[in-house]
Amino acid sequence: MKILGLTGSIGMGKTTAARAFRRLKVPVFDADAAVHVLQAPGGAAVRPIGAAFPGTVVKGVLAREALRSAVLGNPAALRRLEAIVHPLVRRMERRFLSACRRRAEPLVVLDVPLLFETRPDPHAGLDAILVVSAPAAVQRARVLRRPGMTPARLDAILARQMPDSEKRARADHVLHNGLSKHHAQAQVRRLVRRYRPNA
């Protein structure tokens, strides 16, 4: 089974790329979706987050804005949160991979936004890494259209992400996502043919 890591900075179009893989019947593990499951009512991360950040959990429900305020611009608090969430995400990822191996899937994708930032050896356990990239002006315009996003908040997010140029330099493949969706989808199809030639 080939394992392809999918990553890219905020607003680069990684979600679109993941959707293209799914359309080609490639199983995709979505780390962001896993975090939402873990932080939903009854999720495995809710109680430890409430203990580590008093006032962020009310009647078993995570107050996301309160948590965001607690960690934004506070590296020590962010590391504390990551120490709770990341091991739980990795456990879900291992379960996903085990299920795919049992089904003899030829190719799977691990969609991990902070792959380079949060893993000591990002290439460990992966056959290749695909970075989704777009021009900075396109990236900024996309992100600032999101509800609740502000220039200051975007700058804070970008400050904790590895520069796009460095991600591209460390990638095995780069998906250029600043043109059309058709162009991006064609790049995904070529990768799937490369890593799943007989499927």
N, C-alpha and C positions, 0 to 999 in steps of 0.2 A: 504494500500500500504506500503510495507516494503522499507526502504531507507537504502542502504549500502554505507558507505563512503569508497572510495578507495584512498589510499595514499602510499607514499614511497619516499625515497630519490632519487636523480638523479642517473640514470643508474641501478636501481634495477629491471627493467623489468615491470614497471607498465603499459606501453603501451601494452605490450603483454597480460597482464592480462585483460585490458579493452577490447581488441580485442576478447578474449575468451568469455567474457560476451556477447558481441554483437553477436557472432556466435550462442549463445544460446537464442537469441531474447530478451535479457535484455536491455532496453534503458539505455544509458550511457551519462551523461552530462560531457563534457570534458572542465575543467576550462582553460587549456592552449589554446585550440582552441577558446574559448570565448575571451580570451585576444587578440588573433590574429585578430579576427573579430573587436573588439573594436579599435585596433590600425591600421587597414587597412584604405586606403583612404576613407574618409567619415564616419569612425567609430566614435562612441560617445566619445572615449577617446582622439582623435587626437588633437582637439582644446585645451582642458584643459592642456594636456601635453605640447603643444607648448608654452602656456602661463607660465607654471611653470618652463619650461626648455628651455629658449631661444636658438635658433639655432638647435633644435632637429626636427623641422618640417619645411620642405622646399616645398613650393607650395602645401600645403595640404597633403604631404607625410611624414610619420614619418621616420626619419633617425635612424634606430635601433642601429647602432654602436655608433652613437653620444649619444643616450640615455643611452646605456649600459656604455659608458665611464663616463657619468655624474653621474651615481648612484653606479658604482662598487667601493667598498671600502669606500663609503660615506653613513653611516647609516641614517643621517638626510635626504639626498636626496632620498634614497630608501623609507623611510617612507612617504615622500611627494608624490612619485609616487604611492605607494600602496594606499594612501588615495584617489587618483583619480580613480585607476583601480578597486580595490576590491569591492567598492559598486556597480559598474556597472556590474561586474561579478556576484555578488549576485543577482542582479535584473534579469539577464538572467537565473540564476539557478532557481529562483522562478517561472519564466514563464515556464521553462522546467517541473518543478514539477506539476504545475497547469495543463499543457497539459496532463501529464501522469495520473493524477488523473481523468481527464475527460474521458480518454480512459480506466480507471479501470485497469491500469497496476498492477500486483501483486508485482513486484519487480523492483526497479530502482537503478542505481549506480551513485553516484556523484564522479567523478574522480578529486580530488583536491590535487595537489602535495604538497602544503604547508598547509594542513589541520591543523596540530598541531601548526604550527608556526604562522598562521595568524588569528585563531579564538579563542576568549577568552575561549569558552567552545566547544571544537571540537565535543563532543558527542551530543550537542544540535540539536534536529531535526532529529537525525539519530537513526536507530535501532541497528546498529553495525558498527564498523570500521575494515576494512581489510588493513593490512600493507603488502606491497610486500617487501621482503628482499632477499638479496644475499650476499655472502661473499665479504669483502672489496676489495680483489684483483680482483674479477670478475667485481665488480662495476667500479673500476678505469680503468680497461682495456677497458670495454665497452665505457665509456665516452670519454676516450682519443682517441678513433677511430673516434669521431665525427668531421666533418669539422670545422676548426677554434678553436678547443678546445686545451688548453695548460694546463700543470700541475698547473701553477699559477692561471689560471682562474678557474680550477676545485676546487682548495683549497679555493678560495674566495667563490664559490658557497656552498661548504660543510660547511664553517664557519657560514653561516646563516641558515643552516638546522639543525634541532634537530638530535642528534646522532641516528643511526639506532637502537641501543640497547634500547634506551628510547622509541622510537616509538613502538618497539615490545612489550615492557612492558605495554604500554598504550592501545594496540590494543585488540579487541575482537577476531580477527583471524589474523594469520600470514601465508602468502603464501610464501613458501620457493622456490625461483626462481633460485637457483644456480645449479640445476641438468639439466633435459631436459625439453623441451617445453611440452612434453607429461605429465610429472609429474605435471607441473604447471597447465595445462589444466584440469587434473583430480581433482586437488584441487578446481578449479573454479566450475566444475560440481557438486562436493559435496556441495559447498556453495549454489548453485542455487537450488539444490534439498531441502536443508534445509529451505531456505527462500521462495521458490515458490513450495511447495510440491504438490499442486493440479493443477498447470498450465500445 
